[in-house]
Amino acid sequence: MTTFSELFDRQVAASPDATAVVFGTEELTYRELDAQANRLARLLVARGVGRESVVGVALRRSPHFWASALAVLKAGGAYLPLDPEYPEARLAFMVTDSGAALVLADTVADVRLPRLSAPVLRVDEGEFATADASPLTEADRPAPTAANSAYVIYTSGSTGRPKGVTVTHTGLAALRATHRERFEVTPGSRILQLASPSFDAAVWDALMALTNGAALVIPEQTRLVGDDLARLLAESRVTHATLPPAVVATLPSDAPGNLTDLRVLIVAGEACPPHLAVHWAPGRRFINAYGPTETTVCATLSAPLTSDRAPIGTPVAASRVHVLDERLERVGPGTAGELYVAGPSLARGYLNRASLTAERFLADPFGAPGELMYRTGDVVRQGDDGQLEYLGRSDDQVKVRGLRIETGEIEAALAAHPRVAHSVVTTHDGRDAGEERGSGGTQIIGYVVPVEADAREQAGRGTGHLALDAGFEPGELREFAASRLPEFMVPARVLVLDRLPLTTNGKVDKAALPSRCSRGPSTGPRSRRPRRRSRSCSPRSSRSTGSVSTTTSSRSAATASSPSNWSRGRAPRVWRSAPSRSSSAVRWPASRRRPPPRGTRRRSSRSWPAMAPAGCRCCRWPVGSRTWVRASTGSCRRWSSISRPASTRKA
């Protein structure tokens, strides 16, 4: 087997004047890209970079990023992609944890970088431009081998600490063989790179293009969906594209017929809805790909899809898969089990995390002595034809816009806020909520409870509630999370609850959390009269979760719901509410508001202190979760039967 840099060098010799990278109006040939990489590689070798050295590359998505990554590989090291837009604390952690010997950056990125534990080398300075551009030889440095590490990519960690995955050249060589075998990549192909270099999907695109004589098309825009993406695909004459299904779903309905140059469309990163295959398969090869970072980007590929079935396929070249039960025994066709991947495509493991590596990379009981298999945590089912069908996750990992995320890391970031006592993170399908086009797909929803009041468990296990004061202003939570997490991990919404639903054994019952599907009023000056909610909240459980405040990137609203009506089959009621403690608005179901009888004077509304959940004995509507109406008439004629704090009753 060979290394990425050797495969690239062979392509430079075969087609030096072919276009290697396209970036807007800028184009680099293979000869020009190779010269840039050689100059920088010599500078890296002079600074002690060699086999197993980790070098950070803090550059935006551009030809210069790949020139720098190739330079690290030519010098014998492993590159560590660093997105300059990441929070400073995360960048500093990645550089320190990886033991990076050096960080490559340009003037723009260097300004954004925090103080790092490794020196920063600017690749746009004069020293770089005047260096020797001739290829490196064995006399210049010990050449890397297939067993050496090629790159380190940090993924989300369940404990709040990101984990670095070390991938070797052996896995990349196996991946390149898959590209040539399955995708018919030729020197005239044009490969789209939409993914950020911080994700291994970018490695997939670059390897497919730069080791096969094709052109790598890099958009100048950082985010492309819908009509803009369709326009780029057409104008750049893209022949091969790998996109998350959620991105494909944003393309115009007439795009499949208009994009005649697009011969191969690969969807990856999340479950593929079957209707996409029906819509996009005619006129091209539509393939569903699957693979965690730990399996060098891709573990299985489907055959070209033609029907409304979208399996994740069969193992790629030189890889093996096992569908096992909890005892690590094979399950039969049609039976659900956890997916394990084995073969040369496996990553080396987690950098500086020996115990975690041992937990996820297990001895392969079906392989040769010493061979390992990776426990993916994904539940699949294998059909009689050998095709694997993805069913979901067996742990707390989720997929959002094609990116694998540990919810525990997001929970840890929210819990670090000084006013947050507890945090829980789940996901919600935005398409079910009727979100605007382009924003659909899985969204991250955060739930927090404040520290103002002491947690108090309701009498008896199994009551399903952990009561807390819900008076918390949530506007700062997303910004707080954004300062500690990459943008793709920041919750789309953060809900502030006065209590968390609990299971009978005292654990948080995530299934009972409100899905918060509704769209709230836009932000702006607060009014004493709250707006009517345009949509209602969809139930997820028969338990109440108490009063809720919500913050989003552009909207803010407060919500409460009545699970008793869900169990009776009634439509959820719409709350009139305001988002914060400072508002004097009351929480009253709009569908049950009635004018007082003629001649009756309506009493003023006021907020009451937090109290234990109580409900009307005739209509079972929960009252007193945080605020409620004090009135002689209202939702129920039997007002006197509603529980109230003793201090509020008339003498």
Secondary structure, DSSP 4 states (H G I P E B T S, - for coil): ---HHHHHHHHHHH-TTSEEEEETTEEEEHHHHHHHHHHHHHHHHHTT--TT-EEEEE--SSHHHHHHHHHHHHHT-EEEE--TTS-HHHHHHHHHHHT-SEEEE-HHHHHH----SS-EEETTSHHHHTS--SPP-TTTSPPP-TTSEEEEEEE--TTSS-EEEEEEHHHHHHHHHHHHHHS---TT-EEE--S-TTSHHHHHHHHHHHTTT-EEEE-SSS---HHHHHHHHHHTT--EEEE-HHHHTTS-TTHHHH-TT--EEEE-SSPPPHHHHHHH-TTSEEEEEE--GGGSS-SEEPPPP-SS----BEE-TT-EEEEE-TTS-B--TT-EEEEEEESTT---EETT-HHHHHHHEEE-TTSSTT-EEEEEEEEEEE-TTS-EEEEEESSSEEEETTEEEEHHHHHHHHHTSTTEEEEEEEEEEGGGGTPPTTS-SEEEEEEEEESSS--EEPSSTTS--EE------GGGHHHHHHTTS-GGGS-SEEEEESEE-B-TTSSB-GGGS-------PBPSS--SSPPPPSSPPPP--SS----EEEEESSBEEEE---HHHHHTTPPPPPEE--SSTT-----EEGGG--PPPTTPPPPPP--------EE-TTT--EE-SS-----SSSS-S-GGGS---GGGS--
